[in-house]
Amino acid sequence: MALIDELLWNDWHVVASLEVLSQEVPYKTILLEHSILVSLSADGQPIVNSTLDGTEMPSKIQYGFVWTCCGTPNRDIVHIPETLEEDRIITTGGSFGVHVSGLRVVENFLDMGHFPFIHNGWLGEEPHTEVQPYKVHITKDDEVYATECVFYQPVASPTANEGMIAEYEYKVLRPYIVCLYKSNPNQIGRMDYIALFIQPVSPERCIAHTYLCYIKDGITTETLRWFMQLIFSQDKPILENQNPKRLPLDPRIETPIAADKVSIAYRRWLQGHNVTYGAIPAT
């Protein structure tokens, strides 16, 4: 079993969507190499137990998921203010097992450069392959924040009727939680919201739980979920073919380019928080 960072051990992680749970049969899964059972009580409250000794672990329901912590939670579950806006569709987009470090999944989510090649005809297309300069900083809440990101996309959203220059903002909220804000095709000045709550199963395996918070204008929950699953199905084989499967934190191992500005900031941020689980530490 790999050494697990204190920051991860004492933080909240998603371990199941409410869609897969029942009061009759406990749901078995793995978090940080620890086998756990997730179930619902008669009044709908989550119960999470370690299968090793039956110990009950902390648990909460938030955003349609069950969250738990292997140790003692030292902060709250991430806050998403968009969930309070009544004109949004709020849904899970599916949960995907991926044979790669969850940190790799975060980095892929931050990467606009792969749009024309992996999501050709949807989130990008040739000859529109250049990533324009953008800004990255660490917020007062200690989040990696990339702004002024723009990219031409043939089908930026299920509601898009034509190609558009999509505007993005990315945030890394926790080592295994990342989100983006994306310009809405129908409402100028407002942005749709997508988050990945990544469950670290082991240093080289994870489950990516997707969370969608889109403006309702011209869209259905079914279409939105289909679009998310289409995009992630294109990413999954690319992610699983990455070598090494863990994220190298030493910049000499994978040479970055200017378009990787947010990835470089993310790796440095992980180093600054002594996060090594799922990573290859810098020497």
Phi, psi and omega in degrees: 000134182287154174293130184255129183296143180301322180301320180283322183297325184255027179238165178278140177224144173287136178234351179191144168278145178300337181299331186263000186262152174215164178277347184271316187237118178297148180263123183262133178208182183228134175230122179051043178068014177250123179285132181223158174244132180243129180215174178243138176284175181299332179262016173083011179274145182284145174230124180238124181234141171289135177281348181291312182224006179080002181301134177278134183257159176303145180207149177212156169254127178208133177061028179083013181231157168267130178247147175214173182219134181286332181248233178245117183301130180251007175197170183282165169298148182304145181262131179236097184296336181298338180293345181271354181274121190288342183264028179242146167276125181240118186205159168280149179255008182112159178240133190233119172286132182226129180274073178192159176302140176299334178293327174295323180294319176300312182297320178298321179298328181278351190266109175280338186297338182272353184307309185290341187259322181266327182244041184301130180089352180240282182267359179186168175195154174285147008269014182276077187246350186278133174270117181288153178303143179219176184248148177223136173209169176261126184283172178295339177268012177064050176240144172281123189230117178252128182232168179061036177269127180226146179202138176286131181226127178297319179225085185288336185202158175302340180266356183286132178261348181202170178295153182205159171276108181273138176259136183235150163226132181247144173223131168263113185271321177218168181307325182245022177228125182221149180218165173220150170251135186223135183302136179275133184295336187256337183237103182297134177092352178245157186229142171280164186226132177229136177228150170245118171261104189262124180268109178286109179281313177208179179298341183233017176218148180206169170237122180265111178265120184263144183224128187238137182221083188253147173296134189294338188310107172076021184221152175244161179299319182297316180294320181296316178295320178300316182296316180297318182291326175299310183297316183290328178295334176283327180284324190305309181294329178293316179299316185287347176263003178290142180221123001286163182285338176270157183275117177289132178265347177277119183296345180283343183281318177234107187292119181278160173239177184302325181293345182268020186305315182288327177295318178299317179296321179296315181296319178294322179297318176299315178299318181296336179258010178057037176271116180237347182290119185088004182237165168255108186298149175290145180254000000 
